[in-house]
């Protein structure tokens, strides 16, 4: 089993997220789970774009209420990986 852990925060754009997930989708091997940690509040349009990818990829979305920074987010996400 393989997990892919990544994060998004308010300064990421829909274009960046779409490029990220499009790249994952085009790989020879797709991870068994993709964990995306939303680090604090993000734009609703960005969140909807992310949720659309759940139809295509094994994407699990977890949200933190406040921005905690990348190191915290990745350590938090490691505990969620299978």
Residue pairs with C-beta under 8 A, 6 or more apart in sequence:
1 32
1 33
1 82
2 29
2 31
2 32
2 33
3 31
3 32
3 33
3 34
3 35
3 81
3 82
4 24
4 31
4 33
4 34
4 35
5 35
5 37
5 74
5 77
5 78
5 81
6 20
6 34
6 35
6 36
6 37
7 36
7 37
7 38
7 39
7 70
7 73
7 74
7 77
8 17
8 36
8 37
8 38
8 39
8 42
8 46
8 50
9 38
9 39
9 40
9 42
9 67
10 40
10 41
10 42
10 43
10 67
12 42
12 46
13 46
14 45
14 46
14 49
17 46
17 49
17 50
17 53
18 49
21 53
21 56
21 57
21 59
24 30
24 31
24 34
24 57
25 56
25 57
30 57
30 58
31 58
32 58
32 82
33 58
33 60
33 81
33 82
34 57
34 58
34 59
34 60
35 60
35 62
35 77
35 80
35 81
36 50
36 59
36 60
36 61
36 62
37 62
37 63
37 64
37 73
37 74
37 76
37 77
38 47
38 50
38 61
38 62
38 63
38 64
39 64
39 67
39 68
39 69
39 70
39 73
40 64
40 65
40 66
40 67
40 68
41 65
41 67
50 59
50 61
51 61
53 59
54 61
60 80
62 76
62 77
62 80
64 73
64 76
68 76
